[in-house]
Amino acid sequence: MKYEFYADVFFLTNFYLDFLAFYAVSEILGKKKRILRFLSGAAISSLIGCILFLSLSHYDIYLLSIHFIVNPVITVFCFFPAEKRSYFHAYLLTYFVLLMLGGSMQWLYGTLTGGRYYEICLLLTGIPVLVFTYIIRRKRESVKIHYDAFVSHKGREVKVCALLDTGNRLVDPYTKEPVHILAEGMREKLGIEMPGRLVPFHSLGKPEGMIEVFTVEKLQVRRSKEDTVISPAVVGLGENVLFQNKSYQMILHGSVANHRE
């Protein structure tokens, strides 16, 4: 059996589906949308795939090269910088999304339209991705609230954007006070002296670990109806990568939602 290979169709199909996959995965993982990088990654991946398909004589070698060399490198390129665990998650999720997209495309083209209207079927494949990402975004926004927060310590004050995370239940076992996570880069601005107290945690993107916490003079959270003032307050210094490409520099403890001055 012979097949005709159309390089332009091969490139555009892979480019479109790869871009949709990168976009969907970034939404699932809550990463910042890097549209130009996703477009570049999809184009590079599709171009390399096309070259390898034409140049390699064995299809198995082509598959191994794509799955274990090209795709991992492109995944790192699209989601850099991130934790190593995030790259692995992005790699697996990208494959899952691509399988779903490829299956949808084949169903639309081969079953629903009887092998006709390829371009229309390809475009329609993106609709479930857009709907899916929209639902995730609305769901995420419904449980995440951002506030302006002011952290005061030793005569210094910094203003940060703070995320109210109802899932953050970290408590300082020594003071029994809730722990609010502050970006490590804010330590010098507040004049926080090292070392602090080490507190075990089971979140922050890791299964377990230790975080250094400090007691500051005051934490003021500006809310719509009234400000919440916690004095003193316990803050933990989270690694800067935790706040990489985020719009906030602090993660408030869930108790803030019900806190009254």
C-alpha positions in Angstrom: 0.0 0.0 0.0 1.3 3.4 -1.0 0.6 6.7 0.7 1.0 10.2 -0.6 2.8 12.6 1.8 1.9 16.3 1.7 4.5 18.2 3.7 2.4 21.3 4.0 -0.6 19.4 5.4 1.7 17.5 7.7 3.3 20.6 9.0 0.1 22.7 9.5 -1.8 19.8 11.2 1.0 19.2 13.7 1.6 22.9 14.2 -2.1 23.5 15.0 -2.6 20.6 17.3 0.7 21.2 19.1 -0.2 24.8 19.8 -3.6 23.8 21.1 -2.0 21.2 23.3 0.5 23.7 24.8 -2.2 26.2 25.4 -4.5 23.7 27.1 -1.6 22.3 29.3 -0.6 25.8 30.4 -4.2 26.4 31.5 -4.4 23.1 33.3 -1.1 23.7 35.2 -2.0 27.4 35.8 1.1 28.7 33.9 1.4 32.0 32.3 0.3 32.0 28.6 3.4 32.5 26.4 1.6 32.6 23.1 4.7 33.5 21.0 6.7 30.8 22.7 3.9 28.2 22.1 3.7 29.2 18.5 7.5 29.0 18.1 7.6 25.6 19.9 4.8 24.2 17.7 6.5 25.5 14.6 9.9 24.1 15.5 8.4 20.8 16.6 6.4 20.4 13.4 9.3 21.4 11.1 11.7 19.0 12.8 9.0 16.3 12.6 8.6 16.9 8.9 12.4 16.8 8.3 12.8 13.6 10.3 9.8 11.9 8.6 11.4 12.6 5.2 15.0 11.8 6.1 14.7 8.7 8.3 14.2 5.4 6.6 12.8 3.6 9.6 9.5 4.7 11.0 10.3 3.3 14.4 13.4 5.5 14.6 11.3 8.5 13.7 8.8 7.8 16.5 11.5 7.3 19.1 13.2 10.6 18.0 10.0 12.5 18.2 8.7 11.1 21.4 11.9 11.0 23.5 14.1 13.7 22.0 12.1 16.4 20.2 9.0 16.6 22.3 10.8 16.7 25.7 13.1 19.5 24.5 10.2 21.5 23.0 8.2 21.0 26.3 11.1 22.5 28.3 11.4 25.3 25.8 7.7 26.2 26.0 7.4 26.1 29.8 10.8 27.3 30.9 11.5 28.3 33.7 9.8 25.8 36.0 10.5 23.1 38.5 11.7 19.8 37.1 8.5 18.1 38.3 6.5 20.7 36.3 8.3 19.7 33.1 7.4 16.1 33.6 3.8 16.9 34.2 3.6 19.2 31.2 5.2 16.4 29.0 2.6 13.8 30.1 -0.3 16.2 29.9 0.8 17.4 26.4 0.7 13.8 25.2 -2.7 13.2 26.7 -4.2 16.3 25.1 -2.6 15.4 21.8 -4.1 12.0 21.9 -7.5 13.5 22.6 -7.1 16.0 19.8 -5.9 13.4 17.4 -8.8 11.1 18.3 -11.3 13.9 17.9 -9.8 14.9 14.5 -9.9 11.3 13.2 -13.5 10.9 14.4 -14.7 14.1 12.8 -12.9 13.5 9.5 -13.2 9.7 9.2 -16.6 9.1 10.7 -18.7 12.2 10.9 -17.8 13.7 7.5 -16.8 10.5 5.7 -13.3 11.7 4.8 -14.3 15.1 3.6 -13.8 18.7 4.7 -10.4 18.1 6.3 -9.6 21.8 7.0 -13.0 22.3 8.7 -12.6 19.2 10.8 -9.2 20.4 11.9 -10.5 23.8 13.0 -13.4 22.3 14.8 -11.0 20.2 16.9 -10.0 23.4 18.7 -13.5 24.2 19.9 -13.4 21.6 22.8 -10.0 23.0 23.9 -11.4 26.5 24.0 -14.4 25.4 26.0 -12.4 23.3 28.3 -9.9 26.1 29.1 -12.7 28.6 29.6 -14.4 26.3 32.1 -11.1 25.8 34.0 -10.3 29.5 34.0 -13.8 30.4 35.4 -13.6 27.6 38.0 -10.1 28.7 39.1 -11.1 32.4 39.3 -14.2 31.5 41.4 -12.0 30.1 44.1 -9.0 32.5 43.9 -9.3 36.0 45.2 -6.5 38.6 45.0 -6.0 41.4 47.6 -3.5 44.1 48.2 -1.5 43.2 51.2 0.9 45.3 53.3 3.6 43.6 55.3 5.2 45.7 58.1 8.4 44.9 60.0 11.0 47.0 61.8 9.8 50.2 60.4 9.7 48.9 56.8 6.6 48.1 54.8 6.1 46.4 51.4 3.0 46.2 49.3 2.4 43.0 47.5 -0.4 41.3 45.6 -1.7 38.4 47.7 -3.6 35.4 46.7 -6.2 34.0 49.1 -5.7 30.3 49.0 -8.4 28.4 50.9 -6.3 25.3 50.6 -3.4 26.8 52.5 -3.7 25.4 56.0 -0.1 25.6 57.1 0.3 26.4 60.8 3.4 27.2 62.8 3.6 24.4 65.3 5.5 26.6 67.8 3.1 29.6 67.9 -0.1 27.8 66.6 -0.5 30.7 64.2 -1.4 30.4 60.5 1.5 30.8 58.1 1.2 33.1 55.1 3.7 32.5 52.3 5.8 35.4 51.0 8.1 35.5 48.1 11.7 35.0 49.2 12.8 38.1 47.3 10.9 40.3 49.8 13.1 39.3 52.8 15.7 42.0 52.2 13.1 44.7 51.6 11.6 43.9 55.1 14.9 43.5 56.8 14.0 40.0 58.0 17.1 38.5 59.7 18.1 34.9 59.2 17.7 32.3 60.4 14.0 31.6 61.1 12.1 28.7 62.4 11.8 25.6 60.2 8.2 24.3 59.7 7.3 21.1 57.8 4.9 21.4 54.9 3.1 19.2 52.4 2.3 21.6 49.6 4.0 24.4 47.7 4.5 22.2 44.7 6.4 19.5 46.7 5.2 16.4 48.5 7.0 17.4 51.7 9.8 19.7 52.9 10.7 22.4 55.3 10.0 26.1 55.1 11.6 28.9 57.1 9.1 31.1 58.9 9.3 34.4 60.7 7.1 36.6 62.9 6.6 40.1 61.4 5.0 43.0 63.2 1.9 43.3 61.0 0.0 42.0 58.0 -2.7 44.2 56.6 -5.0 42.8 53.9 -7.0 45.4 52.0 -10.5 44.0 51.4 -13.5 45.6 49.7 -15.6 46.2 52.9 -12.9 46.4 55.6 -9.2 45.8 56.0 -8.0 42.7 57.9 -5.1 43.4 60.2 -3.1 40.5 61.7 -0.6 41.7 64.3 1.8 40.0 64.7 1.7 37.7 61.8 3.7 34.6 60.8 5.1 34.5 57.2 7.1 31.8 55.5 9.6 32.5 52.7 8.6 30.5 49.6 11.1 29.9 46.9 11.0 32.5 44.1 10.2 29.8 41.5 6.8 29.3 43.3 5.9 32.8 42.3 7.5 32.7 38.9 5.3 34.2 36.2 2.5 34.8 38.8 0.6 38.0 39.3 1.0 37.7 43.1 3.9 37.6 45.5 2.1 36.3 48.6 -0.2 33.4 49.4 -2.5 34.1 52.3 -3.6 31.4 54.7 -7.2 30.2 54.2 -8.2 31.6 57.6 -8.1 35.1 56.2 -11.4 34.5 54.5 -13.1 34.3 57.9 -10.8 36.6 59.9 -12.1 39.6 61.8 -10.0 42.2 63.4 
